[in-house]
């Protein structure tokens, strides 16, 4: 059996996902890392 762990994504990883989703250049949203994590998750859900 494999042990399942609950790994939560960091804000940095979430920001990279937003950049990829909206096809932005890498580093465009670096300042977004200071935002609320919930805000970043909402952007990903668009």
Phi, psi and omega per residue, in radians:
X1 nan 2.531 3.089
X2 -1.751 2.510 3.131
X3 -1.513 2.152 -3.106
X4 -1.605 2.251 3.119
X5 -1.999 2.571 3.127
X6 -1.668 1.753 -3.110
X7 -1.794 2.173 -3.132
X8 -1.671 2.370 -3.127
X9 -1.225 2.510 3.076
X10 -1.385 2.861 3.114
X11 -1.100 -0.600 3.129
X12 -1.070 -0.741 3.125
X13 -1.163 -0.728 3.136
X14 -1.108 -0.699 3.125
X15 -1.096 -0.733 3.100
X16 -1.059 -0.682 3.123
X17 -1.147 -0.672 3.101
X18 -1.114 -0.782 3.121
X19 -1.038 -0.727 3.136
X20 -1.185 -0.731 -3.096
X21 -1.084 -0.718 -3.095
X22 -1.695 0.181 3.078
X23 0.945 0.856 3.092
X24 -1.712 2.747 3.095
X25 -1.146 2.565 3.132
X26 -1.037 2.300 3.118
X27 1.620 -0.094 -3.121
X28 -1.063 -0.673 -3.053
X29 -1.895 0.524 -3.133
X30 -0.960 -0.623 -3.123
X31 -1.197 -0.329 3.127
X32 -1.143 -0.350 3.137
X33 -1.079 -0.369 3.112
X34 -1.463 -0.133 -3.108
X35 -1.324 2.949 3.076
X36 -1.150 2.389 -3.119
X37 -1.030 -0.637 3.123
X38 -1.076 -0.642 3.119
X39 -1.100 -0.751 -3.131
X40 -1.141 -0.729 3.128
X41 -1.111 -0.672 3.104
X42 -1.117 -0.685 3.094
X43 -1.074 -0.706 3.121
X44 -1.143 -0.469 -3.097
X45 -1.423 -0.134 3.140
X46 -1.195 nan nan
